[in-house]
C-alpha cells in the first residue's frame, strides 16, 4: 500500500520530498501519533499505540528507482556516542613575558555527543601564566605573567574525564636585555590640596612603596567617595602604591617603571618642588600586569632640588700643588680622568695622585680675588636629573692683597651630559 502511495506522487518531487510527504501523511493517520523522517538514512520512524502500549518501528526505503519500502524493523533507541579522548594543538610551548598563544582542544571522536571540556592550571603554574577561555570553551588564550618557570595546563572532558596536557615554559630574557621599561596606567594621583574622588588612608607618608594584589588590600589604603573604587582584575594586574611627604609644595611629578632582573623592579619617582614653605603629602598608584608575590619592587625617589654630598680633595702628604688661575673671572672645571687631573697640578717627584673616576667626579673651582679670603663655604644641589648648581660664598678680609685660590671637590660620578652652574658670591 505504501509503495502504491509513493508511486502516485508527482515525478517532479525528489526522493527526499516524497519521503517527507509520506511522513506527514502517516502522522495524520488515527493510529499513528508520530512519524519522524531520518533523511540521512532514508528511514521513517513511526510510533503508535497498541492496547495502550507504545510501539515504534523503522520503515526502510531504497532510492533505486522507483522509491519504495525495502524493509521494516523494530526501533531501538540509539545510544549517544561516548567520548574516547581529547587532543590539544600543543603539548609544549615556549613563551616570553606578556606574550600569548591559543591552546585548543579537540574531543574524540568528532561526533561524540558531549563536546564540553574544562581547563585548569596545575598548582604553582598560576604564578607564571593566566588563561582566558573562549566563549565556546574549546580553547583558551594563555598569557605569560612571569619569568623563569613553567605551567602545566590540563583540558578535561565532561564525558569520561579524559585529559590532555600542555607544558608552557616561560623563558628568561638574556641578562643583557635588562633593564626593560615596563608600561603602566595611572589609577590614582593625590598630589594637590584639592578634593579628589579617592584619598589615602592608613598611610604613613614615609616615602615607601607597597605592592597590592587584592581588592581588600587596596581598600585598606584608599577611600573613595560614593564607594567609587576603581575596578581592578587582580587575577591579571598588580597595583603599586607609593606615598610620601615633601617639605615644600609639589610643582610636578614624573614616573617610570623598570624591570632590572627576573624578579626585581624599580619604580622611579621624580618630584619637582616649587618655592614656598607649604608641606605636602602625596600618593600615586600604578596599574601593571600581574607581578608574582616573589617579585621585589624598589622605590627610587628623587626630589628636586636636593642637596648632594661632597668632600674636599686634599693634596696633603703629596709633593703636588694646584696650578692657580691668575684671571679675575672664576672658572669651573669638571675632571673625569687621571690624565686630565695631571694638567691642573704639578708634582716635584712626578708621583701624581689618582682618583677612582669610575665612581667619582672631581670639580675644580679656580679664581683670583683682589683681597685676601678669610673663608669659603660651598653647597651643591641637583636641580634636575642632569642639571646641578654649585654655590660658593667667599668671605673677603680688609687686607688689600691679591689671592689666587682653588677649591677641589669630590662628588659622585656624573653622567657625560650633566651641566653644572657655578654661583659665586663675594662677601665681607
BELMOUR-V586502 format. One line per field, one symbol per residue. burial: 1 if it has 9 or more other C-alpha atoms within 8 Angstrom, else 0. A space follows every 10 residues. Layout:
# BELMOUR-V586502
burial->???
This chain:
# BELMOUR-V586502
burial->0010011000 0000000111 0111011000 0111101100 0111111110 0000011111 1100001110 0000000000 0111111100 0010111001 0011111100 0100111110 1100110111 0011001111 1111111111 1111111110 0111111111 1000000100 0001011111 1000000111 0000101110 1110001101 1111000000 0001001111 1111110111 0010011111 1011111111 1110000011 1111111111 1100101110 1011100001 0000000011 0001100001 0100110101 1100111000 0000001001 1111111110 1110010001 1110011111 1111111000 0111111111 1010000100 01000000
